[in-house]
């Protein structure tokens, strides 16, 4: 047995040497990153992960001094090379990044690859980077806690100039959770929801067999415990985290979290409060729909609040900016309207429509030359559509300008 262990270690070291020949390494505060894409990529990812370490630790408050070594990250230039490496080390492949954990933490590593979709690659690195972070301090945490927080963080963003990670709420599982909860109500407990006690003790086999429910409920439980208006639920999460032991088995950590954080709860009330929380969370589509309704009723303060919340949730989406522009126009705050209209265009909004709105806004603000410029953009971009309306307003502007000139001459 001892001889087999030695051979396994030698094979692992040989594999790392072979695959490491094409990689460049960079070190951060807590990470050692090897990248096939070069030294610069390794350095950028080390800084990225260090920033997210700070974000993760703002929730968990682990002592960085307890890390026995820097965490290893290995990034390949293609999925094929990623697969080859996994086959040579663990005799299987994965669809996405994976954290390979060994008893010797110096050998543990997060393994990933360059993806065609940069956003998917970013989310994968955050998601599995959290798994590596947590398991580097707690070798066998409860799966709901591990996966729930990994999903909770994965929509967060990174400011490369400041080298900081910024939390952004991930509400992608809300619609599915609402569907499960609705089925639960309709069928009196026979829906696809995992019972709370099963979720708190779920094993990998059960989680994989019910992967969507597991993902949705794990995220939902973490979000609920963090954000519930009831402080006893907030405290339950911190009690669960503080009960974790670095070297305890998964079952022992599960028992500790249940005894410290959930033993006191009325399960029926807990599930009811959880369902109420999920139904109350406003997703981006919820905020947009409610904002449009408020705008249609001329409830501009409420509409502004809703669209501002939507903008904070998805700052890359053009719709909130456009409606905030409409609200500014309705209030005769033309400078604000212009700012938001331009922001909408920059975010990929409908350019002909928004340039037309800019033209109308400038005309209302008695800036006819600006109005004419914006309307000419509309005619150029959409001559058969909004260009027709732009022509009508341009004719009116020119007519008014002509009358003003005539009156001046007289």
Backbone torsions as a table, in degrees:
resi	resn	phi	psi	omega
1	UNK	NA	-43.2	179.7
2	UNK	-62.8	-40.1	-179.9
3	UNK	-63.0	-40.6	179.2
4	UNK	-63.4	-39.4	179.5
5	UNK	-63.4	-41.7	179.2
6	UNK	-63.7	-42.9	179.2
7	UNK	-62.8	-41.1	-179.8
8	UNK	-62.1	-42.2	179.1
9	UNK	-64.3	-42.7	179.3
10	UNK	-62.1	-41.3	178.6
11	UNK	-63.9	-41.3	179.3
12	UNK	-63.4	-43.7	179.2
13	UNK	-64.8	-41.0	178.7
14	UNK	-62.8	-43.0	178.5
15	UNK	-60.4	-46.1	-179.6
16	UNK	-61.6	-38.4	179.6
17	UNK	-66.4	-43.4	-178.6
18	UNK	-63.9	-49.0	-177.8
19	UNK	-75.6	-21.3	-178.6
20	UNK	-79.6	-12.0	-176.5
21	UNK	-63.3	-29.9	-178.0
22	UNK	-96.6	8.9	-174.2
23	UNK	-108.4	148.7	173.9
24	UNK	-108.6	146.3	-174.8
25	UNK	-116.8	142.9	172.4
26	UNK	-139.3	148.0	-179.3
27	UNK	-115.3	141.3	171.7
28	UNK	-111.6	-161.0	179.5
29	UNK	-67.4	-37.0	-174.7
30	UNK	-127.3	-0.1	-172.6
31	UNK	-131.0	150.2	170.1
32	UNK	-122.3	110.1	-172.2
33	UNK	-108.7	128.7	174.5
34	UNK	-109.9	127.5	-176.9
35	UNK	-134.9	134.6	173.4
36	UNK	-73.4	-15.9	-179.3
37	UNK	-84.3	0.6	173.8
38	UNK	112.3	172.5	-177.0
39	UNK	-61.8	-41.8	-178.1
40	UNK	-63.1	-41.4	178.3
41	UNK	-66.0	-41.6	178.5
42	UNK	-60.9	-42.6	-179.8
43	UNK	-65.7	-43.1	-179.8
44	UNK	-62.1	-40.8	-179.4
45	UNK	-73.1	-32.1	175.2
46	UNK	-63.8	-41.9	178.1
47	UNK	-67.3	-40.5	177.7
48	UNK	-58.7	-49.6	-177.6
49	UNK	-69.2	-35.2	175.4
50	UNK	-61.3	-39.9	178.8
51	UNK	-64.0	-41.1	179.6
52	UNK	-74.0	-27.3	172.5
53	UNK	-57.5	-43.9	179.0
54	UNK	-62.5	-44.0	178.5
55	UNK	-62.8	-49.6	179.4
56	UNK	-56.8	-44.6	-173.6
57	UNK	-74.5	-15.5	174.6
58	UNK	-68.6	-16.6	175.7
59	UNK	-98.1	-40.4	-170.9
60	UNK	-96.9	-26.2	175.4
61	UNK	57.5	40.3	173.2
62	UNK	-75.3	155.6	177.5
63	UNK	-86.6	112.2	-179.0
64	UNK	-57.0	-25.2	-179.8
65	UNK	-65.7	-17.1	179.7
66	UNK	-77.4	-13.6	175.7
67	UNK	-67.6	126.5	-178.0
68	UNK	-75.6	-22.5	-179.8
69	UNK	-161.6	169.0	176.2
70	UNK	-69.2	147.6	-178.9
71	UNK	-78.1	135.6	-177.2
72	UNK	-91.7	139.2	176.2
73	UNK	-133.6	131.3	-178.9
74	UNK	-124.3	119.2	-175.2
75	UNK	-118.6	123.6	-179.2
76	UNK	-99.1	158.5	-176.1
77	UNK	-81.8	-10.7	-178.9
78	UNK	-153.4	159.6	176.8
79	UNK	-64.0	-34.9	-179.1
80	UNK	-62.4	-44.1	179.7
81	UNK	-69.5	-37.0	174.2
82	UNK	-57.8	-47.2	179.5
83	UNK	-63.0	-43.5	180.0
84	UNK	-59.2	-42.4	-179.0
85	UNK	-65.0	-44.5	-179.7
86	UNK	-64.7	-40.0	178.0
87	UNK	-60.5	-37.5	-177.0
88	UNK	-76.5	-20.2	-177.0
89	UNK	-106.2	-42.8	-176.9
90	UNK	-124.1	7.2	174.2
91	UNK	62.2	29.0	175.4
92	UNK	-159.8	168.2	177.3
93	UNK	-117.6	170.2	177.8
94	UNK	-133.8	158.8	179.7
95	UNK	-78.6	-22.1	-176.4
96	UNK	-145.0	-171.2	-179.0
97	UNK	-55.0	155.2	-179.7
98	UNK	-147.1	142.1	174.2
99	UNK	-97.9	117.2	177.9
100	UNK	-94.9	116.2	-174.8
101	UNK	-110.0	130.8	178.2
102	UNK	-123.2	160.4	178.1
103	UNK	-59.6	-37.6	174.3
104	UNK	-84.3	105.3	-173.7
105	UNK	-61.6	-22.4	179.1
106	UNK	-65.5	-21.6	179.9
107	UNK	-95.0	-16.8	179.8
108	UNK	-63.3	146.1	-178.3
109	UNK	-157.7	149.4	170.1
110	UNK	-91.3	126.5	-176.8
111	UNK	-116.8	129.9	179.9
112	UNK	-146.3	-171.8	-177.8
113	UNK	-155.2	160.7	178.7
114	UNK	-71.7	123.1	-178.1
115	UNK	-100.5	156.3	177.3
116	UNK	-66.6	-30.9	-179.6
117	UNK	-100.4	107.2	-177.7
118	UNK	-60.0	-35.0	-179.9
119	UNK	-67.2	-41.3	177.3
120	UNK	-64.6	-39.0	178.3
121	UNK	-63.8	-42.7	178.5
122	UNK	-61.4	-47.9	-179.5
123	UNK	-62.9	-38.6	180.0
124	UNK	-64.7	-40.6	-179.5
125	UNK	-67.3	-39.5	177.6
126	UNK	-66.5	-49.0	-176.8
127	UNK	-58.2	-55.5	-176.4
128	UNK	-78.5	-22.8	172.4
129	UNK	-64.8	-36.0	175.9
130	UNK	-66.5	-41.7	178.2
131	UNK	-56.8	-44.9	178.6
132	UNK	-62.5	-45.1	179.3
133	UNK	-56.4	-52.9	-175.7
134	UNK	-63.6	-45.7	-175.2
135	UNK	-76.0	-13.0	174.1
136	UNK	-75.5	-23.4	175.8
137	UNK	-101.0	-39.2	-178.8
138	UNK	-122.6	104.8	-169.5
139	UNK	-65.3	-30.7	-178.7
140	UNK	-136.6	76.4	179.5
141	UNK	-79.6	164.0	172.0
142	UNK	-59.5	139.2	-175.7
143	UNK	-64.4	-35.5	-179.3
144	UNK	-63.1	-36.9	-179.6
145	UNK	-70.8	-43.2	179.3
146	UNK	-62.4	-52.4	-175.9
147	UNK	-74.0	-38.0	-178.9
148	UNK	-59.9	-45.2	179.1
149	UNK	-72.6	-34.9	178.1
150	UNK	-59.1	-42.9	177.8
151	UNK	-71.5	-38.7	-179.4
152	UNK	-56.6	-38.4	-175.2
153	UNK	-89.0	-16.9	-161.0
154	UNK	-69.5	-15.2	176.4
155	UNK	-91.9	2.9	-178.9
156	UNK	-65.7	158.4	-176.1
157	UNK	-114.2	172.2	-176.3
158	UNK	-134.6	129.2	175.1
159	UNK	-99.3	104.9	-174.9
160	UNK	-67.5	-32.2	-179.5
161	UNK	-67.0	-42.8	-179.4
162	UNK	-91.9	-10.0	-178.4
163	UNK	55.4	48.5	179.6
164	UNK	-129.6	147.2	174.7
165	UNK	-97.9	137.6	-177.7
166	UNK	-120.7	121.5	-179.0
167	UNK	-66.8	133.4	171.6
168	UNK	-128.3	134.0	-175.0
169	UNK	-65.4	137.0	177.6
170	UNK	-109.2	108.0	-177.5
171	UNK	-112.7	20.6	-174.6
172	UNK	-63.4	-24.4	-177.0
173	UNK	-94.1	-2.4	-178.0
174	UNK	-59.2	-50.3	-178.5
175	UNK	-57.6	-42.1	-179.4
176	UNK	-66.6	-41.6	178.3
177	UNK	-62.4	-41.1	178.7
178	UNK	-62.4	-38.6	177.5
179	UNK	-62.8	-45.4	178.7
180	UNK	-61.6	-41.8	-179.3
181	UNK	-68.0	-36.8	177.2
182	UNK	-64.6	-41.5	177.3
183	UNK	-64.3	-36.8	178.7
184	UNK	-60.6	-43.0	-179.4
185	UNK	-68.6	-39.0	-175.9
186	UNK	-73.4	-33.2	-173.0
187	UNK	-110.3	11.6	175.0
188	UNK	53.7	55.3	171.8
189	UNK	91.3	6.7	-177.8
190	UNK	-105.2	22.5	-179.4
191	UNK	-81.5	-172.5	-179.2
192	UNK	-83.9	2.9	178.6
193	UNK	-62.3	136.1	171.7
194	UNK	-76.7	129.5	176.2
195	UNK	-56.8	148.9	-176.0
196	UNK	-55.0	-45.5	-178.1
197	UNK	-62.9	-35.7	177.1
198	UNK	-68.0	-40.8	-179.9
199	UNK	-62.5	-41.8	-177.3
200	UNK	-68.1	-21.4	-179.7
201	UNK	-119.9	17.1	-171.3
202	UNK	-62.2	140.3	175.6
203	UNK	-101.2	170.4	-174.8
204	UNK	-62.1	-39.1	-178.1
205	UNK	-64.0	-45.7	179.3
206	UNK	-67.0	-41.0	179.2
207	UNK	-61.1	-45.2	-179.3
208	UNK	-67.0	-31.5	179.5
209	UNK	-75.1	-19.3	179.8
210	UNK	-130.1	50.2	-164.6
211	UNK	-61.3	-42.5	-178.7
212	UNK	-66.4	-45.7	178.3
213	UNK	-61.6	-42.3	-178.9
214	UNK	-62.4	-47.5	179.3
215	UNK	-60.5	-50.1	-175.6
216	UNK	-62.7	-46.7	-176.5
217	UNK	-72.1	-35.9	177.8
218	UNK	-63.2	-48.0	176.6
219	UNK	-61.7	-45.5	-177.7
220	UNK	-59.9	-40.2	-179.8
221	UNK	-65.1	-44.5	178.6
222	UNK	-63.1	-47.0	-179.4
223	UNK	-61.6	-43.2	179.4
224	UNK	-61.9	-48.4	-178.1
225	UNK	-65.2	-33.7	179.0
226	UNK	-74.5	-39.5	-166.3
227	UNK	-111.9	-2.2	180.0
228	UNK	-58.2	145.2	177.0
229	UNK	-71.1	-14.4	-179.6
230	UNK	-91.4	117.7	-172.9
231	UNK	-64.3	-26.7	-179.5
232	UNK	-65.4	-29.8	176.6
233	UNK	-74.8	-37.8	175.7
234	UNK	-60.2	-44.6	-178.9
235	UNK	-63.8	-33.1	-179.4
236	UNK	-60.0	-38.7	-179.7
237	UNK	-66.7	-44.5	-179.6
238	UNK	-66.5	-34.0	175.1
239	UNK	-64.4	-39.8	179.2
240	UNK	-63.1	-45.3	-179.2
241	UNK	-64.9	-44.4	-176.8
242	UNK	-69.4	-17.4	-179.8
243	UNK	-83.1	-11.0	-176.4
244	UNK	-69.1	143.0	178.8
245	UNK	-119.9	135.9	-172.5
246	UNK	-57.2	-42.9	-173.1
247	UNK	-107.9	7.7	-179.5
248	UNK	-72.4	156.8	175.0
249	UNK	-71.6	165.0	177.5
250	UNK	-57.1	-46.1	-178.6
251	UNK	-63.7	-40.1	179.2
252	UNK	-65.2	-41.0	177.4
253	UNK	-66.7	-37.2	176.4
254	UNK	-63.4	-44.9	178.6
255	UNK	-60.9	-41.1	-179.1
256	UNK	-64.1	-45.1	-178.8
257	UNK	-66.5	-39.3	179.9
258	UNK	-66.3	-44.5	-178.4
259	UNK	-67.4	-40.8	-177.4
260	UNK	-78.7	-36.2	-168.9
261	UNK	-109.2	-25.9	-170.7
262	UNK	-123.5	-10.3	-175.5
263	UNK	-62.3	-31.1	-175.9
264	UNK	-81.8	-11.8	-171.2
265	UNK	-79.4	145.1	167.9
266	UNK	-81.0	111.5	-171.2
267	UNK	-59.7	-40.4	-179.4
268	UNK	-65.1	-42.7	178.4
269	UNK	-66.5	-40.2	179.3
270	UNK	-58.7	-49.1	-179.1
271	UNK	-64.2	-38.3	178.6
272	UNK	-64.9	-44.0	178.8
273	UNK	-66.5	-37.5	176.6
274	UNK	-61.4	-46.8	-179.9
275	UNK	-62.6	-40.0	178.8
276	UNK	-64.6	-39.8	178.6
277	UNK	-63.0	-47.6	-178.4
278	UNK	-61.1	-40.1	-179.8
279	UNK	-70.2	-23.6	-177.2
280	UNK	-86.8	-18.6	-177.4
281	UNK	-68.6	130.2	-179.7
282	UNK	-93.8	114.8	174.6
283	UNK	-80.7	173.6	178.2
284	UNK	-57.7	-49.7	177.3
285	UNK	-60.2	-36.8	177.7
286	UNK	-60.5	-46.8	-178.0
287	UNK	-64.7	-41.4	179.5
288	UNK	-64.5	-46.3	-179.1
289	UNK	-62.5	-45.8	179.3
290	UNK	-65.9	-38.3	178.2
291	UNK	-63.3	-42.1	178.5
292	UNK	-64.4	-38.8	177.8
293	UNK	-64.6	-44.8	179.2
294	UNK	-64.0	-40.2	178.1
295	UNK	-63.0	-43.3	179.3
296	UNK	-61.8	-28.8	178.0
297	UNK	-90.7	7.0	-179.4
298	UNK	61.5	28.5	174.5
299	UNK	-92.0	74.5	-166.8
300	UNK	-68.7	-34.4	178.8
301	UNK	-64.0	-44.7	178.9
302	UNK	-66.5	-41.7	179.2
303	UNK	-62.2	-42.2	179.1
304	UNK	-61.5	-41.8	179.2
305	UNK	-61.7	-44.5	-177.9
306	UNK	-68.1	-44.0	-179.5
307	UNK	-70.2	-32.3	176.2
308	UNK	-66.1	-38.3	176.5
309	UNK	-65.6	-40.0	177.9
310	UNK	-64.2	-40.2	179.5
311	UNK	-63.9	-39.5	178.1
312	UNK	-65.7	-33.0	-178.8
313	UNK	-74.3	-40.7	179.7
314	UNK	-136.5	79.1	-177.2
315	UNK	-64.9	-14.4	-179.8
316	UNK	-87.0	-6.3	-177.0
317	UNK	-91.1	138.2	-173.6
318	UNK	-79.8	-22.4	-170.2
319	UNK	-61.7	-48.0	-179.8
320	UNK	-59.0	-39.4	-179.7
321	UNK	-61.7	-42.3	-177.9
322	UNK	-62.8	-45.7	-178.5
323	UNK	-70.9	-32.6	173.8
324	UNK	-65.0	-32.4	173.0
325	UNK	-64.6	-43.5	177.5
326	UNK	-61.3	-39.4	179.0
327	UNK	-65.2	-43.1	176.4
328	UNK	-58.7	-42.7	178.6
329	UNK	-63.3	-43.8	-179.3
330	UNK	-62.4	-29.2	179.0
331	UNK	-89.7	1.9	-175.3
332	UNK	62.8	25.0	173.4
333	UNK	-94.9	79.1	-168.7
334	UNK	-69.7	-31.4	178.2
335	UNK	-65.5	-43.3	177.8
336	UNK	-63.7	-43.7	179.6
337	UNK	-59.0	-43.8	-178.7
338	UNK	-63.6	-41.6	179.7
339	UNK	-59.8	-47.9	-176.9
340	UNK	-71.4	-34.1	176.1
341	UNK	-62.7	-45.4	178.1
342	UNK	-62.5	-39.4	178.3
343	UNK	-62.8	-36.9	178.6
344	UNK	-63.7	-43.4	178.3
345	UNK	-63.2	-43.8	-179.8
346	UNK	-62.9	-28.1	179.6
347	UNK	-87.0	5.1	176.0
348	UNK	97.1	18.7	-179.9
349	UNK	-71.2	173.0	-179.9
350	UNK	-64.6	105.4	-173.4
351	UNK	-64.8	-48.4	179.6
352	UNK	-58.1	-46.3	179.2
353	UNK	-60.4	-45.6	-174.1
354	UNK	-74.5	-35.4	174.2
355	UNK	-65.1	-35.0	176.0
356	UNK	-64.4	-42.8	177.0
357	UNK	-61.9	-38.7	176.3
358	UNK	-63.2	-39.3	177.8
359	UNK	-64.2	-45.4	178.1
360	UNK	-62.0	-41.7	-179.7
361	UNK	-63.0	-46.3	179.4
362	UNK	-64.6	-39.2	178.2
363	UNK	-62.3	-43.6	178.7
364	UNK	-64.6	-26.4	-179.8
365	UNK	-91.3	10.2	178.7
366	UNK	61.6	32.0	174.8
367	UNK	-110.1	74.6	-171.6
368	UNK	-65.2	-33.9	179.9
369	UNK	-67.8	-39.2	175.7
370	UNK	-65.4	-41.2	179.2
371	UNK	-60.1	-44.0	-179.6
372	UNK	-62.7	-38.2	178.8
373	UNK	-63.6	-49.2	-178.9
374	UNK	-62.5	-40.9	-178.6
375	UNK	-68.1	-32.2	176.1
376	UNK	-66.5	-32.5	175.5
377	UNK	-64.3	-39.1	178.7
378	UNK	-62.4	-46.3	-179.0
379	UNK	-61.8	-37.0	-179.7
380	UNK	-70.3	-38.7	-175.4
381	UNK	-83.5	-33.2	-172.5
382	UNK	-146.8	67.0	-173.5
383	UNK	-61.8	-32.7	-176.2
384	UNK	-90.6	-12.7	-178.2
385	UNK	-106.7	-104.4	-180.0
386	UNK	-66.3	-16.9	176.7
387	UNK	-59.8	-32.1	178.6
388	UNK	-65.9	-45.3	178.5
389	UNK	-66.3	-37.0	177.6
390	UNK	-62.4	-40.0	177.5
391	UNK	-59.5	-43.6	-179.7
392	UNK	-60.4	-44.2	-179.2
393	UNK	-71.0	-36.3	176.7
394	UNK	-62.5	-40.4	177.9
395	UNK	-60.5	-42.7	179.2
396	UNK	-64.5	-43.5	179.4
397	UNK	-62.5	-45.3	-179.6
398	UNK	-64.1	-37.3	178.9
399	UNK	-65.0	-44.7	179.6
400	UNK	-65.6	-37.8	178.1
401	UNK	-65.0	-39.6	178.6
402	UNK	-65.3	-42.3	178.7
403	UNK	-64.7	-38.7	179.7
404	UNK	-65.2	-38.8	178.6
405	UNK	-65.4	-41.9	-179.0
406	UNK	-63.6	-42.8	179.5
407	UNK	-63.8	-36.8	179.3
408	UNK	-65.3	-41.8	-179.3
409	UNK	-65.6	-38.3	179.7
410	UNK	-68.7	NA	NA
